[in-house]
Amino acid sequence: MLERMLSARRGQLHSDGAEVEDDESKTRKHISFAMRVSTHLTRLGYLLPCILLGVVLFCIVLVSTWSRKLACAPSSDAASRFRFLGFDSPDSDFGSLGVPWLSKLGKTVQWTYKDLLKGLEEFVPIYETRPIKNNMYGMGFDHSFGLWFMARWLKPDLMIESGAFKGHSTWVLRQAMPDSQIVSLSPRHPEKYLKKGPAYVDGNCTYFAGKDFVDFGSVDWGSVMKQHGITDLSRVLIFFDDHQNELKRLEQALKAGFRHLIFEDNYDTGTGDHYSLRQICDQSYIRVYYRKLIRHGVPFGGGHSCFRDSDEARERARRKKFWEKAVDINELCGAGEEWWGVRGQMRDDFNHSNKDISYTEHFMNSRYVESILDVYWELPPVAGPSLTHQSRYDPARVSSPIVEDGRFGLFNRLGLSSLETSVFNGYTQMVYLQISEPES
């Protein structure tokens, strides 16, 4: 009896204890959210306002940075390239060097990647009929395609070329626009080359060549436009392949009222025989604006360092072993560590006329160009180096190719595998410029 009584009392005690414990548990679970927040705020003290202020300042900086009309931007569409700060895998391992770019924010070309692919499929059989099979020292396949594609897309009423050589570019323009007028300026008439081998002379072209040569900057363009019945200068396309200072040519075209320009040899910083638009856009301030993106490996261009023991110097030395046109630190930098232009020089006229410029002047050139341009678009290589077997230009300093490495099926399907590999070695960042409309 005694044992049963004790057992009953122990059970009652355990039951009551469990009930108390259960009640306490429920009480802990239902403490109000407001009470918890109040407790945490009391513990944080002044730390929370500081954190909130920091978040607000960060958001302001982020919005202002992205809303500013920056001139130098990535080589492909910003939204697709970054996935809005998602940072897809970079197209190259060149790190902080990357690709200079110059275009007003929100301004770009009308054509797309699919348009380029479709154009390639159409152009390959046209290119195979070219009259000058071996165009050494002239345009290769990449730039021939770029000129043909852009001329056909823009559909100009008049095409003007400065620098014709044997006439290959004239032939390309004619394939793009069979019925449009062409004006060609060249110190030596293409017909002179016919005595030594293949050349092209167009029957519907006005030549300022040979003894009739006039430099682009000295032509009375108002008179020429009148002769050709051109009243709308936005219907004119200018193609420069004359190895002259591109800033000078841009100013001359602007003065004449032209708006659509293509430069064939848009040489990279530290290379070439003339001052190029790409060199002008290669500015240090880009790295300030995009430093956070650079750390994630997104290939932006913008200024360089002449420090011999830097990551850039080591990367340049490594890539110089693989790519003929790659530039190491010793080639990039002058005696006073001038890296802009070509070792601090503004080259002109096939490297026959050079001028030393300060970084301040170089910087102001970029600001001037930025102010008058709407669009700067570099033609990407038609295919990656593992497909074309080219070994000259450094793929890390160019835009992503139209046909990327590894896509041999597409490369073959487009007919590119039927071309000789030598035709892919002439890529020098051909660029299309659209000058802003004059303010009324």
C-alpha positions in Angstrom: 0.0 0.0 0.0 2.8 2.3 1.0 4.7 1.5 -2.2 1.6 2.2 -4.3 1.1 5.6 -2.6 4.7 6.6 -3.1 4.5 5.4 -6.7 1.4 7.5 -7.3 2.9 10.6 -5.8 6.1 10.2 -7.9 3.9 9.9 -11.0 2.0 13.0 -10.1 5.3 14.9 -9.5 6.7 13.8 -12.8 3.5 14.7 -14.6 3.4 18.1 -13.0 7.0 18.7 -13.8 6.5 17.8 -17.5 3.5 20.1 -17.5 5.5 22.9 -16.1 8.4 22.3 -18.5 5.9 22.2 -21.4 4.4 25.4 -20.3 7.8 27.1 -20.0 8.7 25.8 -23.5 5.5 27.3 -25.0 6.2 30.6 -23.2 9.7 30.8 -24.8 8.3 30.1 -28.2 5.8 32.9 -28.0 7.9 35.8 -26.9 6.8 38.7 -29.1 8.9 39.7 -32.1 8.9 43.3 -30.9 10.4 42.2 -27.6 13.2 40.4 -29.4 13.9 43.4 -31.6 14.0 45.7 -28.6 16.4 43.4 -26.8 18.8 43.3 -29.9 18.6 47.0 -30.3 19.5 47.5 -26.7 22.6 45.2 -27.1 23.8 46.9 -30.4 23.6 50.4 -29.0 25.0 52.8 -31.6 26.3 50.1 -33.9 23.0 49.6 -35.8 22.6 53.2 -37.0 26.2 53.1 -38.3 25.5 49.9 -40.2 22.3 51.4 -41.7 24.1 54.5 -42.7 26.8 52.5 -44.4 24.2 50.5 -46.4 22.5 53.7 -47.6 25.8 55.3 -48.7 26.8 52.1 -50.6 23.4 52.1 -52.4 23.9 55.8 -53.4 27.4 55.2 -54.7 26.3 52.1 -56.7 23.3 53.9 -58.3 25.3 57.1 -59.2 28.1 55.0 -60.7 25.8 53.0 -63.0 23.8 56.0 -64.0 26.7 58.2 -65.0 27.3 58.4 -68.8 30.7 56.8 -68.8 32.6 56.8 -72.1 34.6 53.7 -71.6 32.5 50.5 -71.2 33.0 46.8 -71.8 33.4 45.3 -75.2 30.0 43.7 -75.3 26.5 44.7 -74.1 26.8 45.6 -70.4 23.6 43.8 -69.4 24.6 40.5 -71.1 28.3 40.7 -70.1 27.8 41.3 -66.4 24.3 39.8 -65.9 23.9 43.0 -63.7 26.7 42.3 -61.4 26.2 38.5 -61.6 29.7 38.2 -63.1 29.6 35.4 -65.6 32.9 33.6 -66.4 35.3 36.0 -68.0 36.2 35.6 -71.7 39.9 35.9 -71.0 42.4 35.5 -68.2 44.1 38.8 -68.9 42.8 40.2 -65.6 43.1 43.9 -65.2 44.3 44.6 -68.7 41.2 43.6 -70.8 39.6 45.6 -73.6 39.3 49.4 -73.8 35.9 50.7 -75.0 34.3 54.0 -75.7 30.6 54.6 -76.1 27.9 56.6 -74.4 25.9 54.6 -72.0 22.8 53.2 -73.6 24.1 53.7 -77.2 25.1 50.7 -79.3 24.9 49.3 -82.8 21.6 47.9 -84.1 22.9 44.6 -85.2 23.2 41.6 -82.9 25.2 38.4 -82.5 22.7 36.5 -84.6 23.0 39.1 -87.4 26.8 38.6 -87.4 26.4 34.8 -87.6 23.9 35.1 -90.5 26.2 37.6 -92.2 29.2 35.2 -91.9 27.3 32.4 -93.5 26.5 34.7 -96.5 29.9 36.3 -96.8 32.2 33.2 -96.9 31.2 32.2 -100.4 31.5 35.8 -101.5 35.0 36.1 -100.1 36.1 33.0 -101.9 35.5 34.8 -105.2 37.8 37.7 -104.3 40.1 38.8 -107.2 43.1 39.3 -104.9 43.7 35.9 -103.2 47.0 36.9 -101.5 46.3 40.3 -100.0 49.5 40.6 -98.0 49.8 43.9 -96.1 46.1 44.4 -96.8 42.8 43.3 -95.1 42.4 39.7 -94.2 39.1 37.8 -93.7 38.0 39.4 -90.4 38.1 43.0 -91.5 36.8 42.1 -95.0 33.8 40.6 -93.4 33.4 43.6 -91.0 33.5 46.2 -93.8 31.1 44.2 -96.0 28.7 43.6 -93.1 28.6 47.2 -91.8 28.3 48.7 -95.3 25.5 46.3 -96.2 23.7 47.0 -92.9 24.0 50.8 -93.1 23.1 50.9 -96.8 24.9 54.2 -97.6 24.2 56.2 -100.8 27.9 57.0 -101.0 30.9 55.2 -99.7 34.3 57.0 -99.4 37.5 55.1 -98.8 40.8 56.7 -97.8 43.5 54.2 -98.7 42.8 51.7 -101.4 46.1 49.8 -101.9 45.4 47.1 -104.6 41.6 47.7 -104.5 40.5 44.8 -102.2 38.5 47.1 -99.9 36.9 48.7 -103.0 35.8 45.3 -104.1 34.4 44.5 -100.7 32.4 47.7 -100.6 31.1 46.9 -104.1 29.9 43.4 -103.0 28.1 45.0 -100.1 26.4 47.7 -102.1 26.4 46.9 -105.9 24.5 50.2 -106.8 26.0 52.7 -104.5 28.6 55.3 -105.5 32.2 55.0 -104.3 34.9 57.7 -103.9 38.4 56.4 -103.5 41.4 58.4 -102.3 44.8 56.7 -102.6 48.4 58.1 -103.3 48.9 55.3 -105.8 46.2 54.2 -108.2 45.2 50.5 -107.8 45.6 50.0 -111.6 49.4 50.4 -111.1 49.4 47.1 -109.2 47.8 45.3 -112.2 51.3 45.3 -113.9 52.6 43.0 -111.1 49.6 40.9 -110.3 46.0 40.8 -109.2 44.3 44.1 -108.4 40.8 45.6 -108.6 39.6 48.8 -110.3 35.9 49.7 -110.0 34.1 51.0 -113.0 31.6 53.1 -111.0 34.2 54.7 -108.6 35.5 58.2 -108.6 39.3 58.0 -108.0 41.4 60.7 -106.4 44.5 58.6 -106.9 47.9 58.8 -108.4 48.6 62.2 -110.0 45.0 63.2 -109.0 45.4 62.3 -105.4 44.0 64.6 -102.8 44.3 63.9 -99.0 41.0 63.4 -97.2 41.5 66.5 -95.1 42.0 68.7 -98.2 39.0 67.6 -100.3 36.2 70.1 -100.9 33.6 67.7 -99.7 30.7 70.1 -100.3 31.6 70.1 -104.0 32.0 66.3 -104.1 28.6 65.8 -102.4 26.9 68.1 -104.9 28.5 66.2 -107.8 27.2 62.9 -106.5 23.7 64.2 -105.6 24.1 63.7 -101.9 22.1 66.0 -99.6 22.0 63.9 -96.4 25.5 63.3 -95.0 24.1 60.7 -92.7 23.8 58.5 -95.8 27.5 58.5 -96.3 30.0 55.9 -95.0 33.7 56.7 -94.6 36.3 54.0 -94.5 39.8 54.8 -93.3 42.7 52.5 -94.1 45.4 55.1 -94.6 47.5 54.8 -91.4 47.0 58.4 -90.3 46.4 59.8 -86.9 42.8 58.7 -86.2 42.1 61.7 -84.0 43.1 63.9 -86.9 40.8 62.0 -89.3 38.0 62.1 -86.8 38.2 65.9 -86.5 38.3 66.2 -90.3 35.2 64.0 -90.8 33.4 65.9 -88.1 34.2 69.2 -89.7 32.9 67.9 -93.1 29.7 66.8 -91.4 30.0 63.0 -91.8 28.6 60.8 -89.1 29.5 57.1 -89.9 33.1 56.1 -89.9 35.1 52.9 -90.0 38.8 52.6 -89.1 40.5 49.5 -90.3 43.8 49.6 -88.3 42.6 50.5 -84.7 45.9 49.6 -83.1 46.3 48.6 -79.5 48.2 50.6 -77.0 52.0 50.2 -77.5 51.6 49.1 -81.1 51.1 50.4 -84.6 52.3 53.3 -86.8 49.6 55.8 -85.9 47.6 57.2 -83.0 44.4 55.1 -82.8 41.0 55.4 -81.2 41.7 52.4 -79.1 44.8 54.0 -77.7 42.8 57.2 -77.0 40.2 55.2 -75.0 42.8 53.3 -73.0 42.6 55.5 -69.9 43.4 54.9 -66.2 40.2 56.3 -64.9 38.3 53.3 -66.1 40.1 51.1 -63.6 38.9 53.5 -60.8 35.3 53.2 -61.8 35.3 49.5 -62.4 37.9 48.3 -59.8 35.3 46.0 -58.1 34.4 44.3 -61.4 38.1 43.9 -62.3 38.7 41.9 -59.1 36.0 39.5 -60.3 38.0 38.9 -63.5 35.7 40.8 -65.9 38.1 42.0 -68.7 38.0 45.8 -68.7 40.7 48.0 -70.2 41.9 51.2 -68.9 45.4 52.4 -68.2 48.5 50.4 -67.4 51.4 50.2 -65.0 55.1 50.3 -65.8 56.0 48.6 -62.5 58.2 45.7 -63.5 57.2 43.5 -60.5 53.5 43.8 -61.0 50.9 41.2 -61.9 50.4 43.0 -65.2 54.1 42.8 -66.0 54.2 39.1 -65.3 51.0 38.4 -67.3 52.3 40.4 -70.2 55.6 38.5 -70.2 53.8 35.2 -70.1 51.5 36.0 -73.0 54.3 37.4 -75.1 55.6 33.8 -75.5 52.4 32.8 -77.2 51.2 35.8 -79.2 53.3 37.7 -81.7 51.5 41.1 -81.2 51.4 40.9 -77.4 53.3 43.7 -75.7 55.5 43.2 -72.6 56.3 45.9 -70.1 59.6 46.9 -71.8 57.9 47.4 -75.1 54.9 49.2 -73.5 56.7 51.7 -71.5 59.0 54.6 -72.4 62.1 55.8 -70.5 59.9 58.0 -68.3 57.3 55.2 -67.9 55.0 56.7 -70.6 52.7 53.8 -71.6 50.0 55.8 -73.5 49.9 55.9 -77.3 53.2 54.2 -78.3 55.6 54.8 -75.4 54.2 58.3 -74.9 54.1 59.2 -78.7 51.2 60.2 -80.9 52.3 58.5 -84.1 51.1 59.6 -87.6 51.6 59.0 -91.3 52.9 55.4 -91.3 55.2 56.3 -88.3 56.9 59.0 -90.3 55.7 61.8 -88.1 55.7 61.4 -84.3 55.0 63.7 -81.5 55.6 63.3 -77.8 52.4 63.9 -75.8 51.9 64.2 -72.0 49.4 62.0 -70.2 47.3 65.1 -69.6 47.0 65.7 -73.4 46.2 62.0 -73.9 43.5 62.2 -71.2 42.0 65.3 -72.7 41.9 63.6 -76.1 39.7 60.9 -74.7 37.4 63.5 -73.1 37.1 65.2 -76.5 36.3 62.0 -78.4 33.8 61.0 -75.7 32.0 64.3 -76.2 31.4 63.9 -79.9 30.7 60.2 -80.2 27.5 58.2 -79.7 28.8 54.8 -80.6 32.2 53.1 -80.6 32.0 49.4 -81.6 35.0 47.1 -82.3 34.4 44.3 -84.7 35.1 41.0 -82.8 37.3 38.4 -84.3 35.3 36.0 -86.4 36.5 32.9 -84.5 38.7 31.9 -81.5 42.4 31.2 -82.1 42.0 27.4 -81.5 39.8 27.4 -84.6 41.6 29.9 -86.8 45.1 28.8 -85.7 46.2 32.5 -85.6 49.1 33.4 -83.4 49.5 37.1 -83.9 47.0 39.2 -81.8 46.5 38.4 -78.2 42.9 37.1 -77.7 42.8 38.6 -74.2 43.0 42.2 -75.6 40.0 41.7 -78.0 36.3 41.3 -77.8 34.8 37.8 -77.5 34.9 36.1 -81.0 31.7 35.6 -83.0 32.5 31.8 -83.1 34.0 31.0 -79.8 36.8 28.4 -79.2 35.5 24.8 -79.1 32.6 25.4 -81.5 34.3 23.6 -84.4 30.9 22.3 -85.7 29.7 25.9 -86.2 33.0 27.0 -87.6 32.9 24.2 -90.2 29.2 24.7 -90.9 29.8 28.4 -91.8 32.5 27.4 -94.3 35.3 29.0 -92.3 37.3 25.8 -92.1 37.7 25.9 -95.9 39.8 29.1 -95.8 43.5 29.3 -95.4 44.6 30.0 -91.9 46.8 33.0 -93.1 43.6 35.0 -93.8 42.8 35.2 -90.1 46.1 36.8 -89.1 45.3 40.4 -90.0 42.9 41.4 -87.2 43.6 44.9 -85.6 40.4 45.8 -83.9 38.5 47.4 -86.8 36.1 50.0 -85.2 32.9 51.6 -86.3 32.1 55.1 -85.0 28.9 57.0 -85.0 29.3 60.7 -84.4 26.6 62.4 -82.4 24.1 64.5 -84.2 25.0 68.2 -84.2 22.9 70.3 -81.7 20.4 72.4 -83.4 
